[in-house]
Amino acid sequence: MTSPASPQPATTPDSSTSAIPSTAPSPTRLSGAVWLALAVVYVVWGSTYLAIRIAVETMPSFFSAAARFLTAGLLLVGYLLVRQGPAGLRVSGRQLASAALVGVLLLTGGNGLVVLGETSVPSGLAALLVAAVPLWMVVLTAVGGGERPRRAELAGVLLGLVGLGVLSAPAIGGSVEPLGVVLIICATLAWAAGSFASKKIPMPGNVLAASAYQMLAGGLCNVLIGLARGEQHGLDLGAVSGRSWLALAYLVLFGSLLAFTAYAWLLQSAPLTLVATYAYVNPVVAVLLGWLILAEPLTGPTLAGGSIVVVGVCLVVSVSRRQGRPSKAGAMAERR
């Protein structure tokens, strides 16, 4: 999951977290700023899969993810101290523990496994697999939240599962590493679990503080896993390519800060159903960029399975729009 940290607006996520406030203004006329912010979320979050793929060419998987989120988290902490003073970071012990838990689920279980999976899976395929997160949210909400899904939502979930099966065909056929596909599917489950948990436990009310703590917790956990995997052995920073460093810088500045800020602003300035469309636009952007820049093949299973998954997600979002309730698709924040 490439995902960026998503905000926890007085109750919600970040390009690194997940959940969308229960209400938000629905302006009858959308300004140019809304469309610009939406374009940033579409393109930047969609491009993070490509950036991750380039970063792990010469960087250890979990260490690269740790560097991304620790750097972004510290930058957010610095910003809060300058703008709001120590009060901007003040949270209760329970809120801190909740933010840490969500950060580990999203940025270690979710994003960290995506990064590891992309060492053997094309970035476009990874993005299409991650597009299934909103579908898992429907399942979790039904099982853990007691909210009975509508028929159209169930149809969307079933379509998504069929799409995942088609997308997994290259792994079954041996053209893509099966373990990489499994890791990314596990990442989508972890991201959905973190998104769901963030709506059920006491999170910090300050959006930026919540995101900073989540990124720091997720980054530290990524360091520990990297050490456990032995990524420090033979690590030579001099051997890291310039393009991998540039990709990491892009992930920090654009994926985790710029797009996060745009997303947080959109949550307060645009209809939720419009904001939620990033969940099925990001994979399309990722596939196109992977094809254009890394020459990743657009195979039949990728195009067919990806289309089925995107249709399933669109179906889930459309139900939320008709019912006038927050979209579960919007509960998926960055992957990335």
N, C-alpha and C positions, 0 to 999 in steps of 0.2 A: 504494500500500500504505500503508495507513494505519498501516500499521502501525506501532505501538509498537516499542520495542527489546526483543528477546527475549534471555534469558540464555544464557550460555555456561558452564553449570555445569561446573565443573572439566573440562569438555570441550564445553559447549554454548551455546545461543543466548540471544537476548533479544527483548523486545518490539521489538527492533531487531535482533536477530540470529536465529540459527536453528539448530538442531540439538538433539537431545534426548539426554540421557545414555543409555548403553546399558542401564543398569539403574536401577531405582528401586523403593522399597518399595511393596508392594501391600497396603495395610491391608484387612483383611476387613470392617471397619466404618468408614464414612466419617463424620467428625465434622461438626458444623455449620460449623466454620471452613473446611473443604474446600468445602462447598457455597457458602458466602459468597464465598470467593476465586474459585470457578468462575463465579459470577454476575457478579462484577466483570469478569473477563476476557470473558465473553460480551457484556455490555452495553457496557462502556467501549470495548473494541476494535471492537465492531460500530458504535459511535457515532462513531468517529474519521472515517469516510468522510463523515458529515454535517458534522462540524466542519471538515474540510478544504474541503468544498464552500463553507461559509460564509466561511472565512478567505480563499479566493481570490476572493471577490466584489470585494474592494477592495485585496487585497494581491498583489504579484507572486508568481508560483508558486514559483520556486526560492528566492527570498529568504524567503518565509514558511516553507518547509521548513527552510532554514538556521537561521532564528531559533528554530524549535522544537527542533532537535536540538543546536544549540550551547548553548542555555539549559539543556536537560535534562542534557547532558553535563557542563557546568560545575557544575551542582547536585550531580551524582553525585561529581564530583571533590572538591568541598567536603565532602560527607558522608564520603567515604573518608578525607580528611585529618583530619577531626575525630575519627572513630571508630577509625581504624587508623594514622594518621600516614603519613608518606611511604612506609613499607613497603607500604601497601595499594595503591599505584600502581606499585610496582616490577615491571617486566617486562623480558624480554630483548629485544634488537633484533629478532630474528626474530618474537617474539610480537607486538611492537608493529606490525611491518609486516603481519603476518597480520590483526591486528585492524583495521588501517586498510583493507586490501583488502576484507575482509568488510563493513566499514562503508560503503565506497563502493558496493559491489554492492547491498547491502540498502537503504541510506538515500538514495543518489543515483539509482542505476539503478532500484531498486525503488520506494521511496516517492516520490522526486522526480518520476519519470515519472507516477506515479498522481496526484500533486498537479497536474501540468501537464495531464494528461488530464481531470481533473475540472473544468477551466475550461469544458469543452464537453460533458461526459458526466455524466448524473445520478448522484448518489452511490450509489443502490441498484444501478444497472447496473454501476458501477465495482466495487463489492464482490462482485458475482456473478462478474465476470470474474476478479477476484483469487482467488476460491475455487478456481481451477484450479491454483494453485501446488503443492499436494500431488501432483497428477497429473504435473506436470513433474518432480517429485522422483523419481517412479518411473522415468521415462525416463532421467534423469541417473544414477541409481543403476545402471540396467541398462547404460548406455553407458560411464560412467566408473568405476563401482565393480565391474563384473563380476558383479553380483548378478542372476541371471535372474529376471524378474518372474513371478509365478504367473498362471494364466489369469484368475482373478478380478480381479487387478490390471490386467491388460491390458484386460479388459472395462471396468473403471472408467475407464481412460485414454481408451478409445474413446468411452465415454459422455460423458466430459467434453469431448472434442473436438466431438462432435455438439452438446452444449449450448453451447459457445462459438460454433459456427456459427449456432445459433438466436439467441443473444444479439447476434450481429453483424448480424442482419437489419435492425434499424432504421438502422444505418449504411449498409448497402447501399441501403436504400430512401430514404435522404436525410433521415430525421427526426432522426438523431443524427450529429454530426460524425465522419466515418470516421477522421480522424487521431487523434482522442481515443481511440477504441476501439483503434487500432493501438498507440498509446503505452502504454495500460494493459496490453495483451497483452505488449508488450516488457518492461514493468515486472515482470510475473509471471515471465518468463524470467530476468531479472536477479536477482530475489529467490530463485528456486530455485537459481540458480548460486551465490549467496552462501551460501545454506543448505548446499549440498553442499560448497562449499569449506571452510566452517568445521569440517567433520568430517574434513578431509584435511590441514589445515595446523596448525602449532603455535600454539594460542591461549592467552592468559593464563589461568592457573588460577583467578584471582579473578573471579567472575561479574560483580560490579559494575565492577571495573576494565576488564574486557573490554568491557562495554557502554558505559562512559564513553568509551573510546578509539574505539570504533566510531561513537558518536554525534558525537564531535568531528571525526573524519575525514570522515564523511558530511556533516556540517554545513558544513565548510570547502569541500568539493568542490561542494556546492550553491551556496555563495557565488560560487565561480569560474564556474560555469555561468551563474548569474544575471547576473554581470558581462559574460560573453561574449554573452549574449542581449540586453544593454542594458537590463536591468530597472531599473538605477539612473537612467536618463534619465526625467525627469519624475516621479520618485518623491517623493511628498508625504505624509509621515506624518500630517499633519493631515487628509488626505482619506480616511484609513483609517477605516472605520466602527467604532462601538463594538462591534457584534456580531462583526466580524472579529477585533478584539482579544480579545474574550471567547473566541472559538473557538480562537485561538492559545494563550491561557492554558490552556484546557481540554486541548488537545493536549499541552502541556508537562507539566502537573501530573497529569492523569488518564491520558492515553494513553501517555505515555512514562515516568511514574514510578509511579503507583499500580498500574495494570494490570501493568506490568513486574514490580513487587515481588510482586504476587499470583501471577503466572505463575511466577516463579522459585521461590516457596514451594511452589506446586503440584507442580512437578517433583520436589520432595523428599518430598512428603506424600501424593500421590494416584497411582493407577494411570495410566500413560502413555496408555493407550487412552482413559481418561476425559478427561484433559487435552486430548488431540488433538481432541476433539469441537468445540472452539472453531472449528476450520477450516471447519465447515459450519454452525455456529450464527451466527457473525458476519455472514455475508451476509444471513441472514434478518432479523436485528436491523437491519442497515443499510437494507434495502429498506423495512421497516415504518417506521423513523424518517424516511426520505426522503419517504415517502408522507404521514405524519402531519404533519411539520413544514414541509417545503418543497413539499408538494402534487405531488411527482413522480408521474407517471402509472404505474399498474401495467398495462402493456400485455401483450398475449398473448405476444409473443416473450420479454419479460422474465420472466414467470411460468413459461413452458414451458422456456425455456433455462436459467433459474436452477434449476428443479427437477431437470433432467437433470444439471447440473453437481454439485449437492449429492448426488444419488444416486450419481454416479460416485465422489465423494470418500468417501461412506459405505462404498462397496464396498471401496475401498483400505484404509480404517481397519479394516473388519471382518476383512480378511485378516490384518492385523497382530495383531489380537486373538486370532484362532483359532490363529495360529502362535506366539503368546507372544513376539513380538519388538517392538522399538520401532517405533512408527508413523511412516511417512514423512509422513503428514499433520501430525504434530506437529512436523516439521522446519520448518514454516512459522511464523515467529513474527509482528508488527505491523506490519502494516501500517500499520502505519499510524500 
